[in-house]
C-alpha cells in the first residue's frame, strides 16, 4: 500500500518502521491528541461548569462554559441545585452562549442530520442531538428523561416512521431546544417559569445564584469520547483548549494546539484543523502519533479495548478512503504503542486484524 504507514515502538526505539515520518490524514485518531492536551490542561479529576444568574427582573440567565457532557440527567441535577440555592420562580430564561461565538464552522463537518455532524455551541444539551420516535403521524421523545420540545417536534415532522437520533443542525435550533428543555425541566422540578427565552450576554448587574459542576469527571468524558468517537465532545474540548479571555474560536484553537504540539514534542511539521479528525487538512505522521501515545501510556485505560482482542487498546479513525488505528498492543507483560495510517481504500477489518497479529506474533522482527 503506497499511501500507508506503520510504526511500532517498544518504548525505546521503533521495532517496526514503514514510512513512519510520512504526513497522512489521521481521521479520528486526532482525538488522542485532544485527550492528551485536555489531561495536561485540566487533569482527569476536572469537572466542567455552567453558571446561573438572576437579573433585576428575576430572569434566570445561563452562561455556557462549554460543558461537553451536559445531558438531560444533568439538567435534573441543575434544577435541584437551583432549588437548594433558593430559586422558586423565574421570569423568563436568558441564554449566554457567547463563549464560542454565534456559529462555529468546523472544517470537514457536513450538513447531514447524523449525530456525528452535530453543531458545537457553548450551551448544549445531549451533544446537540435529539432522540425521537415517529409513529402514526405522532412525534414523541424516545428518551424518558428528555421531554419533547417544540423544536424537536418540528424536526420529527420531517422524518419517516421509526426511531431516530439526529442533530439539531445549527446553533439557532440548538439554543432554541436548550431553552425549551430547561424550561420544561424547571417546571417538572417545581420551579415556576414565566416569560420567554432570550439569547444574549448575561447583564453585568445580574447576580450569580448557582454554579453547576458536572457529575462526570474529565476521565469519564474522555473515555466515552474515545469509545464512541463523539465528534461533538472532541471539538468542544478543542475550542476550550484555545479559549482566551472568555472567547474561543476554531482559528485560535488551531494555533494553540499546533503551538502546544511543537512545544511538547518538538515537532516542526504539524497541521491540526479540528479536534475530531473530520478535516482532511489534518496532517500527522505515524511517529508523531507514537509520541502522543507515549505520553498517554499512564492513561491507556482510557482507550477502548478491541472487541475480539483484549490485548489491544486503540482508537480507530475512518473517513472515505482513510482507515487509521493507533494505541497499544500487549506483548507479554509490556504494552507496545503502534500507529497504522492508511490513506487509500482498504477493507474495514484489516486494521483490527493487523493489531491482533501485532499482539500474537511470536516476534516482531519478522515483520521488517
C-alpha positions as CSV (number, residue, x, y, z in Angstrom):
1,X,0.0,0.0,0.0
2,X,1.8,3.1,-1.2
3,X,-0.3,5.5,0.9
4,X,0.1,3.9,4.2
5,X,2.5,3.8,7.2
6,X,3.0,1.6,10.2
7,X,5.2,2.3,13.3
8,X,5.5,0.2,16.4
9,X,7.7,1.1,19.4
10,X,9.0,-1.0,22.4
11,X,9.1,2.3,24.4
12,X,12.8,2.9,23.5
13,X,13.1,2.5,19.7
14,X,11.0,1.7,16.7
15,X,10.8,-2.0,16.1
16,X,8.7,-1.6,13.0
17,X,9.1,1.5,10.8
18,X,7.2,1.6,7.5
19,X,7.2,5.2,6.3
20,X,6.9,6.5,9.9
21,X,7.5,10.1,9.0
22,X,5.1,10.5,6.1
23,X,2.4,13.0,6.9
24,X,-1.1,11.5,6.4
25,X,-4.7,12.2,7.3
26,X,-5.3,10.8,10.8
27,X,-9.1,10.9,10.9
28,X,-10.4,10.2,14.4
29,X,-7.1,9.2,15.8
30,X,-6.8,13.0,16.1
31,X,-8.9,12.6,19.3
32,X,-5.9,11.1,21.0
33,X,-4.1,14.4,20.8
34,X,-7.2,16.2,22.2
35,X,-7.4,13.7,25.0
36,X,-3.7,14.2,25.9
37,X,-3.9,18.0,25.7
38,X,-7.1,18.0,27.9
39,X,-5.4,15.8,30.5
40,X,-2.3,18.1,30.7
41,X,-4.5,21.3,30.7
42,X,-7.1,20.3,33.4
43,X,-6.3,16.9,34.9
44,X,-8.5,13.8,35.0
45,X,-10.5,15.0,38.1
46,X,-11.7,18.2,36.4
47,X,-15.4,18.8,36.1
48,X,-16.9,21.3,33.7
49,X,-19.0,24.2,35.0
50,X,-22.1,26.1,33.9
51,X,-23.0,29.3,35.8
52,X,-26.5,30.6,36.6
53,X,-27.5,34.2,37.4
54,X,-30.7,36.2,38.1
55,X,-31.2,39.8,36.9
56,X,-33.2,42.6,38.5
57,X,-36.3,41.3,36.6
58,X,-35.9,37.8,38.1
59,X,-34.9,36.4,34.7
60,X,-32.7,33.3,35.0
61,X,-29.5,33.6,32.9
62,X,-27.4,30.7,32.0
63,X,-23.8,31.3,30.9
64,X,-22.5,28.4,28.8
65,X,-19.0,27.3,29.8
66,X,-18.7,24.7,27.0
67,X,-19.6,21.7,29.2
68,X,-19.5,18.9,26.6
69,X,-21.5,16.4,28.8
70,X,-24.5,18.5,29.8
71,X,-27.2,15.8,29.3
72,X,-30.8,15.6,30.4
73,X,-29.9,13.9,33.7
74,X,-27.5,16.7,34.5
75,X,-30.3,19.2,33.9
76,X,-32.3,17.4,36.7
77,X,-29.3,18.0,39.0
78,X,-29.2,21.6,37.8
79,X,-32.8,22.1,39.0
80,X,-32.1,20.6,42.3
81,X,-29.1,22.9,42.7
82,X,-31.2,25.9,41.9
83,X,-33.9,24.9,44.4
84,X,-31.2,24.4,47.0
85,X,-30.0,28.0,46.2
86,X,-33.5,29.3,46.9
87,X,-34.8,29.7,43.4
88,X,-38.5,29.1,43.3
89,X,-39.7,31.1,40.3
90,X,-38.1,32.8,37.3
91,X,-39.4,35.5,35.0
92,X,-38.1,34.0,31.8
93,X,-34.8,32.4,30.7
94,X,-31.7,34.1,29.2
95,X,-29.1,32.0,27.3
96,X,-25.5,33.3,27.1
97,X,-23.6,31.1,24.6
98,X,-21.1,33.7,23.5
99,X,-18.0,31.8,24.6
100,X,-17.8,30.1,21.2
101,X,-19.4,32.8,19.1
102,X,-22.6,32.6,17.1
103,X,-21.8,29.8,14.7
104,X,-18.8,27.5,14.8
105,X,-17.5,26.5,11.4
106,X,-15.8,23.1,11.7
107,X,-13.6,22.0,8.8
108,X,-14.9,18.7,7.4
109,X,-18.3,18.9,9.1
110,X,-21.1,18.1,6.6
111,X,-24.7,19.2,6.6
112,X,-26.2,15.8,7.3
113,X,-28.6,15.2,10.2
114,X,-26.4,12.4,11.6
115,X,-25.3,12.8,15.3
116,X,-21.6,12.9,14.3
117,X,-22.3,16.2,12.4
118,X,-23.9,18.0,15.4
119,X,-23.1,21.7,15.7
120,X,-20.9,22.8,18.6
121,X,-22.3,25.5,20.9
122,X,-21.1,26.7,24.3
123,X,-24.6,25.8,25.7
124,X,-25.6,22.4,24.5
125,X,-27.7,19.5,25.9
126,X,-27.4,15.9,24.8
127,X,-24.5,16.7,22.4
128,X,-26.9,18.9,20.4
129,X,-28.9,15.8,19.2
130,X,-32.4,14.7,19.8
131,X,-33.8,11.1,20.0
132,X,-37.3,10.8,18.5
133,X,-39.9,8.2,17.9
134,X,-42.2,8.8,14.9
135,X,-45.3,6.7,14.6
136,X,-48.7,7.1,13.1
137,X,-48.1,10.8,12.4
138,X,-47.1,11.4,16.0
139,X,-43.7,12.6,17.2
140,X,-42.5,11.6,20.7
141,X,-39.3,11.7,22.6
142,X,-37.5,8.4,22.5
143,X,-35.9,9.1,25.9
144,X,-38.0,9.1,29.1
145,X,-35.5,11.6,30.7
146,X,-35.9,14.1,27.9
147,X,-39.3,16.0,27.4
148,X,-40.3,16.6,23.8
149,X,-39.6,20.2,22.9
150,X,-41.3,22.3,20.2
151,X,-38.0,22.4,18.2
152,X,-37.6,18.6,18.4
153,X,-41.2,18.1,17.3
154,X,-40.7,20.3,14.3
155,X,-37.6,18.2,13.3
156,X,-39.6,15.0,13.9
157,X,-42.3,16.0,11.4
158,X,-39.7,15.9,8.7
159,X,-38.7,12.3,9.5
160,X,-40.2,9.0,8.4
161,X,-41.7,6.4,10.8
162,X,-39.3,4.8,13.3
163,X,-36.7,5.7,15.9
164,X,-34.2,8.4,15.1
165,X,-31.3,10.2,16.7
166,X,-30.5,13.3,14.7
167,X,-28.5,16.5,15.3
168,X,-30.0,19.9,15.7
169,X,-28.5,21.4,12.6
170,X,-27.3,24.8,13.6
171,X,-26.7,27.0,16.7
172,X,-30.1,28.7,16.4
173,X,-32.0,25.5,16.7
174,X,-29.6,24.1,19.3
175,X,-30.2,27.1,21.6
176,X,-33.9,27.1,21.0
177,X,-34.0,23.5,22.0
178,X,-31.9,24.1,25.1
179,X,-34.1,26.9,26.2
180,X,-37.3,24.9,25.8
181,X,-35.8,21.9,27.5
182,X,-34.5,23.8,30.5
183,X,-38.0,25.4,30.8
184,X,-39.6,22.0,30.9
185,X,-37.1,20.7,33.4
186,X,-37.6,23.6,35.7
187,X,-41.4,23.2,35.7
188,X,-41.1,19.5,36.3
189,X,-38.9,20.3,39.3
190,X,-41.4,22.7,40.8
191,X,-39.9,26.0,39.7
192,X,-42.4,28.4,38.2
193,X,-41.3,29.8,34.8
194,X,-43.0,32.8,33.2
195,X,-41.8,34.8,30.2
196,X,-39.9,33.9,27.1
197,X,-36.4,32.6,26.3
198,X,-33.9,35.2,25.0
199,X,-30.4,35.0,23.8
200,X,-27.6,37.4,24.7
201,X,-24.9,38.2,27.2
202,X,-25.6,38.0,31.0
203,X,-26.3,41.5,32.2
204,X,-23.4,43.0,34.3
205,X,-25.9,43.7,37.1
206,X,-27.1,40.1,37.3
207,X,-26.2,38.2,40.5
208,X,-24.7,34.7,40.5
209,X,-27.1,32.2,42.2
210,X,-25.6,28.8,41.3
211,X,-22.6,27.2,39.7
212,X,-23.2,23.7,38.4
213,X,-20.3,21.2,38.2
214,X,-20.9,18.2,36.0
215,X,-21.3,14.9,37.8
216,X,-18.8,13.3,35.4
217,X,-15.0,13.9,35.6
218,X,-12.8,14.6,32.6
219,X,-11.6,11.0,32.9
220,X,-15.1,9.6,32.1
221,X,-15.7,12.3,29.4
222,X,-12.5,11.3,27.6
223,X,-13.1,7.5,28.0
224,X,-16.6,8.0,26.4
225,X,-15.3,10.3,23.7
226,X,-12.7,7.7,22.6
227,X,-15.0,4.7,22.9
228,X,-17.9,6.3,20.9
229,X,-15.7,8.6,18.8
230,X,-18.0,11.6,19.7
231,X,-17.1,14.4,17.4
232,X,-19.1,17.0,19.4
233,X,-17.1,16.3,22.6
234,X,-13.8,16.4,20.7
235,X,-14.4,19.7,19.0
236,X,-16.0,21.2,22.2
237,X,-12.7,20.4,24.0
238,X,-10.7,21.6,21.1
239,X,-12.4,25.0,21.3
240,X,-12.0,25.2,25.1
241,X,-8.3,24.4,24.8
242,X,-7.8,27.6,22.7
243,X,-10.0,29.8,24.9
244,X,-8.5,33.2,25.7
245,X,-10.2,36.0,27.8
246,X,-13.6,34.3,27.7
247,X,-13.6,33.8,23.9
248,X,-12.9,30.8,21.8
249,X,-12.8,30.1,18.0
250,X,-11.6,27.4,15.7
251,X,-8.7,29.7,14.4
252,X,-7.5,30.3,18.0
253,X,-7.6,26.7,18.8
254,X,-5.8,25.7,15.7
255,X,-2.9,28.0,16.6
256,X,-3.0,27.0,20.2
257,X,-2.9,23.2,19.6
258,X,-0.2,23.5,17.0
259,X,1.9,25.6,19.3
260,X,1.3,23.2,22.1
261,X,2.3,20.2,20.0
262,X,5.5,22.0,18.9
263,X,6.4,22.9,22.5
264,X,5.5,19.5,23.9
265,X,7.1,17.2,21.2
266,X,9.5,19.4,19.3
267,X,7.6,18.8,16.0
268,X,8.4,21.1,13.2
269,X,5.6,19.9,10.8
270,X,2.1,19.5,12.1
271,X,-1.3,20.6,10.9
272,X,-4.3,20.5,13.2
273,X,-7.5,21.9,11.8
274,X,-10.1,20.3,14.1
275,X,-10.2,18.1,17.2
276,X,-12.4,15.3,16.0
277,X,-10.5,14.4,12.9
278,X,-13.2,15.5,10.5
279,X,-10.9,17.7,8.4
280,X,-8.8,16.2,5.6
281,X,-6.5,19.1,6.2
282,X,-5.2,17.5,9.4
283,X,-1.7,16.1,8.8
284,X,0.2,13.8,11.2
285,X,2.8,11.1,10.9
286,X,2.8,7.6,12.5
287,X,5.9,8.6,14.5
288,X,4.1,11.7,15.8
289,X,1.1,9.6,17.0
290,X,3.6,7.4,18.8
291,X,4.9,10.5,20.6
292,X,1.4,11.2,21.7
293,X,0.8,7.6,22.8
294,X,4.0,7.5,24.9
295,X,2.6,10.5,27.0
296,X,-0.7,8.7,27.2
297,X,0.8,5.5,28.4
298,X,-0.2,6.1,32.1
299,X,-3.7,6.6,30.8
300,X,-4.0,3.8,28.3
301,X,-7.1,2.5,30.2
302,X,-9.0,5.4,28.5
303,X,-8.6,3.8,25.1
304,X,-11.3,1.3,24.0
305,X,-10.5,-2.4,24.1
306,X,-10.7,-4.1,20.7
307,X,-13.8,-6.3,20.8
308,X,-12.2,-9.6,19.9
309,X,-8.7,-8.9,21.3
310,X,-8.2,-7.9,25.0
311,X,-4.5,-7.4,24.2
312,X,-5.4,-4.3,22.1
313,X,-6.5,-0.9,23.4
314,X,-6.7,1.6,20.5
315,X,-8.6,4.3,18.7
316,X,-9.9,3.9,15.1
317,X,-10.2,6.6,12.5
318,X,-12.4,6.4,9.4
319,X,-13.1,8.8,6.5
320,X,-13.8,7.9,2.9
321,X,-10.5,6.3,1.7
322,X,-9.0,6.7,5.2
323,X,-8.5,3.9,7.7
324,X,-6.4,4.5,10.8
325,X,-5.7,2.8,14.1
326,X,-3.5,3.9,17.0
327,X,-3.0,2.6,20.5
328,X,-1.3,-0.2,22.4
329,X,-0.8,-3.9,22.0
330,X,0.2,-6.1,24.9
331,X,3.0,-8.4,24.3
332,X,3.8,-10.5,27.3
333,X,3.8,-8.0,30.2
334,X,4.6,-5.0,28.1
335,X,2.4,-2.6,26.2
336,X,3.8,-1.5,22.8
337,X,2.4,1.7,21.2
338,X,1.5,1.3,17.5
339,X,0.2,3.6,14.8
340,X,-1.3,2.4,11.5
341,X,-2.3,5.1,8.9
342,X,-3.9,4.1,5.6
343,X,-4.9,6.8,3.2
344,X,-6.4,4.6,0.4
345,X,-9.3,2.3,0.1
346,X,-9.0,-0.9,2.2
347,X,-11.1,-3.5,3.9
348,X,-12.5,-2.2,7.3
349,X,-11.3,-5.2,9.3
350,X,-7.7,-5.0,8.1
351,X,-6.6,-2.6,10.8
352,X,-8.2,-4.8,13.5
353,X,-6.6,-7.9,12.1
354,X,-3.2,-6.2,12.0
355,X,-3.4,-5.1,15.6
356,X,-4.3,-8.7,16.6
357,X,-1.3,-10.0,14.8
358,X,0.9,-7.5,16.4
359,X,-0.2,-8.8,19.8
360,X,0.0,-12.5,18.8
361,X,3.0,-12.7,16.5
362,X,5.9,-14.7,18.1
363,X,8.4,-12.0,17.0
364,X,8.0,-8.5,15.6
365,X,11.4,-8.8,13.8
366,X,9.8,-11.0,11.1
367,X,7.6,-8.0,10.1
368,X,10.5,-5.9,8.8
